[in-house]
């Protein structure tokens, strides 16, 4: 490997490690108690990852500052982790859904709340680190880059995720349990899908090119809302589902459009959304057509530069393109949720 590439990777690794240390909190985000050792929380339960691992290893996709990375041979204890809660709170708050039997059936309101909480905590953790990382990059490199715009976007993201965190926390702690999340899609598949994923999705445009939520609006009055997607490989089958908070009516039209699709097209759209909008995916190391799928995934994430990094004209072109991203999606793109890619046990 080129010596310059090796040196650059080492430099980035050092900056990333420093940024993680600087972003580290001094108290548990749930109980508020000051602690020095945080729980190594997982974005996806290990009981899910064990269904697609090979000798305890999986492939972990992660994206940081628009750079897609496939980390091979990642241990299921290491991938997709964050440290924001104390051990006691982590064990108490997520005890309902980290259960393979509970995940085999349609999720209860309690489980949806716990999944949403973990998704928001994962994104908060990413923004805390990114804010420190871009501060460090600006200090260390003199290259022309709109750091102020990037940090403004990071700060707005942090604000929006914190708002959602507070909302979910109030729901979980409320003694009056009533349904707040809309489970607009749930399906059990009779085979093991080769991907594990759970995360939040922020849609800009729906299936017909209508705006869902204006992710490029920097107004202090606008809170950007999200929906949640889960792809869970189980011991003998899999479940795929999506949901959002009932107050986030921005997603009502998309959900209606989605539910008018046939069964295969629904899986295709879910698969496409995860490819295009999400991070922190976990792949089996062995499944049919694996190399081809991974290469297609990498190509998908070699995306154009951030909208705000160029001229106003370019930004408007990019916005229009992203608004129609789902409407004009590549319908030939491989759907990893189809049985032809299933893990063979």
N, C-alpha and C positions, 0 to 999 in steps of 0.2 A: 504494500500500500504506500502511496506517496507520503513522504515525510511531512509535507505541509498539511495534508489532511489529518494525519495522526496528531500533529501539534495543535491543529484547530480543535479537534475533538477533545483533547486533553484540556485545552483552555476553556471550552464550553462546559465540560464536566466540572471543572473547578468553580466556574461562575455559578453553575446550577447548584452545586453543593453549598456554596456560600449563601446563595439566595434562599435555599431551604432553611438554613440555620437562622437567617435574619427574619424569615417569615414565621418562625416558630412562635406560637402563643405561650403565654404564661399561665393561662387558666382554661379549664374545660369549658367549651362553648355551651354545654347543656346545663351543668349545675353551677358554673361560675367559680368553682373552687380552684385555688392556685395549686398547680402540680408541676413537677419537673419531668415525669415520665408519662407520656400519652400512650393510649392503646393504639396498636397498629391495625386500624380499622380497614376492612376490605370493601371495595366498591361492589363486589359481587361475592355472595357467600361461597365458601370453599366447598360446601356440599354440592354446588353446581359445577364448579371447575373440575372436581374429581371425575365427573362423567365424561370429560373430553381430554383428560391429561394422559401423558405417556410417561410412566415412571416418575410421576410428580411434576412433570414439566408441561408447559403450554407455550404457545406463541402469543405475545402480548403486543397489540398495536396501541401506540400512543402518539399524540401529536402535540408538539410544543413550538410556539412561534412559527406555525405553518410548515414545520418539518415533520413529515411522516416517518415513523420509526417502527420497524417490526423487530422486536426483541425476542430472538429465539432462545429456547431452553430457559425460560423464566420459570422459577419455582412458583407453585400456586400460593405459597406463603408471602411472596415478594411482590406480585403484580397487582397494580391497581389499588394502592394503599394510600391512606391519609391519616394524619395524626392531629385530631382536633378535640377528641373526647377522652375522658379518663376511662380506665378499664371498667370501673363499676357502672358508669353510665352507658358505655357501649354494650355491655352484657345485658343491661336492663331494657334499654330502649329498643333494641333490635331482636329481642328474644322470640317474637312471634313468627317472623318471616324467615329466619335462618333455620328452616326446618323443611326437609325435602318433601315430607308428606303434605304439609300445608301448601307448598308451591305447586303440587300436582293438581289442585282444584282451583276453581275461580277464586281469586283473592278477596278477602274481606276488606272492609274499610280500614281496619287497623293495619293490615299488611300493606295496603296501598299507601297509607300515611308513612309507614316506616321506610318503604322503598323511596318515596318522594324525598323524605328527609335525608336519606343516605346520598341520593343523587345531588341534592343541593349542597350538602357538606363537601362532596367531592369537588364540585365546581368552585365553591368558596376557597377551598384549599388551593386549587389551581390559580385562582386570581391573586391570592395572597403571595404565592411564589412568583407569579409573572410580574407583579408590581415591583418586587425586589429585584428580579432578574433584569428588567429593563432599566432600572436605576443603575445597576452595576454595568450593564452594557454601555450605557451613555457615558459613564465615567471612564470606561476602559477603551472605547473605540471612538474615533473622531469621524466615522463614516456618516454621510448625509442620510438621516432617517428622521421621520416625524415623531420623535419620542413623545412630544407633548400630546399629540393626537392619540397615540397608542395608549398612553397612560390615562388619558381622559376616558377612553373606551373601557379600559380595565377597571377604573374607579366606578363607572356607571354599572358595569357588570357586577362588581362587588356589592354595590348598593342594592341592585335588583335581587341578587341571590340572598342577601341578608334579609330583605323584606319577606321573601318567600320562606326563609328559615324561621322567622318569627311567626309567620302565619301557621306553618306546620306544627311548630312547637305548641302553640295555643290549642290547636286541634287535638294533639296527642294528650295534652294535659287536661283537656276538658272532660268533665264527668258526664256530660250529655253527649253520648255517642250517636251520631246520626250521619248518614251518608253525605259526604261532601265531594268525593271524587267521582267522575264519570268514567266508568270502564267501557269505552266505546268499542273495544275489540278484545276478544279472548278466543284462542283456538288451541286445542291440544292436537299434536301431530304424533302419529304412531311410529316415529323413528327418532333417532338422536341427531339433532342438528350439530354441525361442527363449529358453532360459534356460541359464545356466551357473552351476553351484554345486558346491562341495564344503565339507563342514563336519561337525562332530560334533553329535549329537542326544542329548539326555538325556530319555528317556521316563519319565513318571510312571506312566501307566496303559497297559495293552496293549489289544488289540482287543476284549477281553471285559471290560474294567474291572478287571482284576487289577493290583495295584501292581507296577511293574517296579523302580524304585529310588526311595527316599523322599527326594526332593529338598528336603523341608522339615525333615528331621531335622538338627539342629545338633550332634549328638553328635560329639565328637572322634574316635570310633572308626569312624565311617562314612565311607568314601570313595565318592562318587557316581561311577558308571560311565557310559560313553557308547557309542553306536554311531556309525558314520560313513556318510554318504550322499554320492554323487557323481552329478551330472547333467552330462555332457560332450557338448556339440554338436561334432561333428567336421566334416571337409570335405564329406562326402557323406551321412553318417549320424550316429548318436548312440549313446552307451552310458549306461546307468543302472545303478548298482549300490549295494549296501549291505553292510557288514561290521562285525564287532566282535571283540574279543579273546576267545580261547577260555576264558580264566579268568573272564570276565564273564558267568557263567551266568545272571544276572538277565535276559538278553535271549533265552535259549533258547526260552522259551514264546512270546514275541512272534514270533520267527523261524518257529516251527512254525505258528502261527496265520496268519502272512503267507503262507507257502508253500502253504497250503490254499486261497488265493484264486485266482480265475481271472486270466488275464493282464492284462485291462483293469483289474480291481479292484486289482491290485498297483500298477500305474502311478498309479491314483487315490490310493491310500494314501500312496505315496511323495510325490506332489505335495502332498497335504494336510499331511503331516508337515513338509515344507520350508516351506510357507506358515505353519504354526502355531508351529513350534519354532525356526526358524533365522533367521539374519541374513546379510548379505553375499551377496546374489544379484545376478546380472548379467543384464540383459534386452537382447534385440535392440531396436533402435529402430524396426524395421519387421517386423511379422508380422500375420497375420489376427486381427482382434478385439482388437488390442493395447490400445486405450484402455479398453475394457470390462474386460479382464483386470487392468490396472494399478489401476483403480478398485476392483475386487473385492478385490485384494490389500491396498490401503490400508484398506478397511473391516475386513478380517480382523485387521489389526494395531492397530486402535483397541480395545485390550483393556481389561479392567477393571483397577483399580489393584492394586498388589502385595498379596499375601495378608497380609503382616505389618503392613500400614499401617492396618488397621482393627481392629474388635473381635474377640474370640475366636470369637464365633458366626459372624461374617462369614467369618473365616478358615476355619472348618470347612466352611462352605457352599462356599467357593471350592475348597477341596481336593477335595471330593467331585465338584464339577463338572469339575475338571481330571483327576481320576482316570478319569472316563468320557468324556473329550474325544474319544478315538479311537473308542470304542464307539458313541457317538451322534453321530459326525461328520456333517456335512452332505454327503450323498452326491450332491447336485446341484451341489456346488461345482465350478467348471470345472477340469478336469485339463489343465494346460499342456503335459503330455507327450503328449497325443493328436495325431494327424496333422493335425487341422483347424486347429491353431495353428502348424504348421510354418513355418519360414523359407523363403521362396521365393527361390531363387537364379537 
